[in-house]
Amino acid sequence: MMTYKMNLNRQPFDMIKSGRKTIELRLNDEKRKNIVAGDQISFTSPDGDTMLCIVKHVHNFPTFKELYESLPLDKCGYLPEEIPTASYRDMEEYYPIEKQQKHSVLGIEIALIS
């Protein structure tokens, strides 16, 4: 079992902590390519709060377009009123399409430990 460290903005941090967000979206780059079910992720917010989660399942997709077509967006951090207008292009702000195509992308299903 490995423990990975990841930073999160406040809103997704709070959503995971409350149990509303259970799928974290990331690029399948060198830092994350070995994540498997049973591993742990220590998330840190911008103001230094931390929480520990266990990885339940790792979904791998070629790009966020395919991920958005397959996974429940409410579990990925969208509010119910945002889902009708949610777009995979939202993730291009963080991960340009060239990086998605090079590395693939992950939907990491997690559960809060502490």
Secondary structure, 3 states (H helix, E strand, C coil): CCEEEEECCHHHHHHHHHCCCCEEEEECCCCCCCCCCCCEEEEECCCCCEEEEEEEEEEEECCHHHHHHHCCCCCCCCCHHHHHHCCHHHHHHCCCHHHHHHHCEEEEEEEECC
